[in-house]
Structure formats: C-alpha cells, structure tokens
Amino acid sequence: MQNILLAAMMIICATGAIAHSLLKSTIPANDAIISEVPTEVLLGFKGNIRLTRMSMTHDDHNAIKMDISGHVGFIKDYVIPIEGMGLGIYIINWRGLGADGHALNGKFSFMVE
C-alpha cells in the first residue's frame, strides 16, 4: 500500500513540474559578461506566466523593485526596463504565476565590465 501511495505522489509531482512555465531564456543571458549596462532585460518562458514581482540587486546592495505594472496578463515573453547602476554584478529575481495557477520564481545574473 505504501508503495502505491509513493508511486502516486511521484506521478503527481512530476506532472506538476511539467506543467509549470519555466524560464527558457534571458537577455542578457544568465552569467553573461557584457561591456555596456542594458536599459532593459528580456525574459522568455516556455509557457504563459503572469509576473507578480521583480527586483534587481547590484553588487550586494539592497534589492530595488522593478516596474512590471505594464504587464498584467499571462504571456511568454517580457521586456522589463532597468535602471543601470554602472559596472558590477546584477541579479534579477522574479516571481509569477503559471497559467495552471502554480507559484513560480527564479533568478538570473549578469556582469557588466
């Protein structure tokens, strides 16, 4: 009986993971080293997602909330303006909801030299 329950739980968890809209690509790319501070970041997801929160950290300073107010629906691709803060490491954190209602989150980073 325990084996059946364990197998059922594994199938349910695997199905949920497949249904989630994971981050497919970013510009700048994750861990990229670039020479100019970008004016925007692009996030491409495998499926539709509604971003609910984004923040940016530069060189271990406090996180700055990013303006995503222009994006209210479920879409795959986002273009978000950022405030350049000079050379250094930028970390972008995001949260959202998948079209299936599951909460999603992640982050990516890049360096400006």
Helices and strands as residue ranges (DSSP letters): H 2-19, E 23-27, E 32-34, E 40-58, E 64-65, E 75-81, E 88-98, E 103-112
